[in-house]
């Protein structure tokens, strides 16, 4: 039995197979409409989520399966003090696969150690968010036709952004990838990512403060929000939250084939005027997220169509 805790749980070949499957699901949805009949996914969300939870649920429903779960710790026995290990043991009696989001780093991994069903990490604190990373890879490959030989700009909260940490770890395995890391000093990429991932893999990167300085050179611009929930005090959050705002004039600096991604939700780091730009790909990214989660569910349940 296999779990999905990190994008690195899959080899490059396995990721390519997963993305090929997602691509086939996009092209032939009816072929997969009954693949998970009789199967159930439990979505165990100890932290708020719109996209991730609903896209897991949509993925299972699209496959003909069913859904159960909870959308906050308050509405589960966690409010009475039940451990994650006990919760997953109980859920294993009801469901065939589970997706867990938790504010504590490592909680889904703890669950996976005792679970008798496959567990998917749907985000754990500032640590990993593997299905968002698979979504990002799927989106980049669909838009650019490849995952190597490109300059990827990551902008905003690079310190706490688990989507950024996961994406860097996944992309360093593809040849010719380089990064432009755009953030204020206070929200720079953590040392362990710079040292253990980028430098260790000899991946070229630059750290800049001004988005305008690198925008003309980018193939992909990955915007992130400054996350209020990761800040210890409101003052620091207020000071940082409007540091980057991508708008029409800034988009004029970008190349015609530079696509803008965002894991969402956005607050105000991308102006709504950018939504009309054909290079704005963040809502398409959400759609790819459903296909890739469908592919992951099928893969972990060993279902071949």
N, C-alpha and C positions, 0 to 999 in steps of 0.2 A: 504493500500500500504506500502511496506517495502523497506528500503534502506540498504546499507551495508557501514557503516562508519568505523567500527572497528571489529576485529575478535570476540570481546565480545558481539556484537549484536546478536550472535547465542549462544544458550546453547550448552553444551557438546553433548547432544542427537541430536540436530539439525546439529551440525558439523559432527557427525558420519553419519547421514543420507545423508548429502551433499557429504561426502567422499565415502559412499556406491554408491551413484549415479555416481560420477566420475569414480569409479571402474567399474560400469556397462557400462558406456560410452566407457571406454578403451576396454572392452571385446567385446562390440556389437555396433560399431560405426554406422553401417547401420540402426540400430533401431531408431537412433536419427537424421538421415540425413535430415529429413523434418520437424522436430519438431517446428522450428521457421519460417516456410514459411510465407511470408507476414509481418514479423517483422523486425524492423531496430534498430541497436545500433548506438548511436552517441559517438564517442571517442573524448573527448574534452581535448587535451593535451597542457597545458600552459607551459610545461617543456619537454625537450627532453626525448625520450624513444624509445628503439628498441623493447625489449621483451614484455613489458607490453602492449603497444599499439597494436603491431602486434598479440599478443596472444589473446587479446580481439576480434580483428577482425577475426582471424582464428577461434576462438570459435564460433562466430555468423555465419560465412560462413559454418562451419562444421554442424551447426544446420539448414542450409537451409535459413538463414536470410540474411539481407543486412547491409551494413556499410556506415556511413557518418561521417564527423568530420574534425578536423584540428590537425596538429602535432606540432604547436608552436603558442604562443600568437601573434606573428607578423603576422600570416596569419589569424587571427580572428579579430573581431571588438574590442577585448580587446586593440588592438593597438590604437583604437580611443577613448579609455576610457570607453568602456561598462563594466558594473559591472557583476560579476559572476551570481548574482540573475537575471538580465535581460537576460543574455545569456541563462540560463537554461529555463527560461519562453519561450523564442523563440524556443529553441531546442525541448521543449515539444510538439510543434506543428508539428514537423517533424519526431520524433523518438519515439520508445516505451520504451527505456531504455537508460541510459547514463553512461559512465565511465569518471570520471574527474581526471586528475592529475594537481596539482597546487603547485607552490613553497611556497605559504602561508598556514601555519597550519590553519585548520578549514574551508578553502574555500569550499571543497565539502559539508561539513555540512551546511554551509550557503545556498548553492544551494539546498540541500535536503529540507530545510524549506519552499521553495516556489515552488518546482517542482511538476508537475502533473504526472511525470513518475518516476520509481525507479532510484535512483542515486547510483552508486558504486564509492567509494573512491579508485582511482587508485594510491594513494600516495600524501600526502600533507606535503611538507617541511620535517622536521626531525621528524614528528609526527607519522603517521600511514601508513601502507601499507597492508591492510587486505587481498587482494587477493594473495599477496606474502606469507603471513602467512598461508593461506589455502593451497597454493601450497606446502609450507614446510611441513605442517602436513600430506598432502596427500603423499608426497614423503617418509617421515619418516615411516608412517604406511605401505606403500607398501614395503619398504626395510626391516623393522624390524618386521612387523606383529603386531605392537602395538604402543601406544603413551605414555605409562607410564613405570615406573621402568627402567629408564636409565639415564646415565650421559651425558649431552650435553655440549660440549665445544663451546663457542662463541668467535671468535678470530678476532681482528683488531679494527675497529672503532666502539666502543660500545657507544660512547658519542652521535654521530650524526646519527648513523645507525637506520633509522626507522624500517627496517626489523627486527633488533634485538629486539627493544622495543616491537614490535607487537608479535613476536614469544614468548618472555618470558611471556607476559601477557596471551597468549593462552595456553602455556604449563603448567603453574602453576596449572591449573585446573585438571591435570591428576596425579594420585597417584604415588609416588615413583620417581618423576623427580627431578634431582639435576643438578646444573650448575657449570661449570668451566668457569670463565670470564677472558679471556686472552687479555690483552691490555697494552699499555704503560700508565703510570700515567696520561698523558694529555688527553687520550681518554677513560678513565674509564666510566663505566655505570653511567648515571646521578643519583643523590641522590633520585629523586622522583621514579625512577624505583626500586632502591634498597630498599627504605623504604616502598613505597606504594604497591609494587607488591610482591617482594621477601620476605621481613621480615614480612609484614602483613599476607601473606599466609603461613608463617613458612616453606618456601622452602629453603633447604640447598644450599649454594653456596660458592665458594671460588674465590678470585681475585688473579690472578698471572700475572707475566710479561713474563716469559719464557714459550713458547708453549711446549717445550720438557719436562717440569716438569709434565705436566698432560696428554700428548698425549697417553701414554700407558693405561690410565684408561678410555678413552672415548668410548662411543657407537656411537656418532655422532660428527663430527667436522664441525662447520658451520663457514666458512671463509667469511670475508667481506673486501671490498676495503676501503682504506682511501680516502674519497671523497673530491677531490679538491674543488668542488663547495660549500662545507660547511665551508671552511677555510677563515678566514679574511685576512690572508697574506700568500704569496707564500712561504716565508721562513719556516714557521711552517709546511706547507704541505710537502715541500721537505725533511725536517728533519724526518717526520713521515712515508712517503709513502712506504719505503722499510723495515719497522720495522719487518714485518713477511713475510717470503717467504717459502711456503710449497713446499718441493722438495722430490726427491726420498729417500735420506738418512733419512729424517724426517719421511717419510711414513713407513720406516722399524720399527720405534718405535711403530706404531699404531697396534691395534689388527686386526686380519683377518676380523672381522665383524664390523669394525669401518668405516662408510661411510662418505665421504667428500661432503658437500653441499656448495653452494655459490649462492647468489641471482643474480649474474652477473650484469653488466659487470665486468670481472676481468681486472686488469691492469697487475701487475706482482706478486701478492701475492700467486698465485699458478703457479708453474713452469709447462710448457707444457709437461714435461716428466711424470707428474702425470696423465695426461689425459688417458694414456694407462692402468693405474692401475684399476682393476675391482672394487675397492672401490670408485673410482671417480664417483660421481652420479650427478654432477651439470648439465650435458646436459640432463640426464633423468628427472631431476627436471623441466627443461623448458617444456618438453613434458607433465608432470603431470599438469603443469600450464594451459595448454590448456583444459585438461579434467575438471579441477576444475572450470575454468571460464565458461565452457559449463554448468556444473551442477549449478553454481550460477545464470546464466542467466535464466535457466529453472525454478529455485526455485523462483526468484524474479518476474518472469512473470506468476507464477502459472500455468506452463504448465506441465502436466503429460503425460508421454509417456507409 
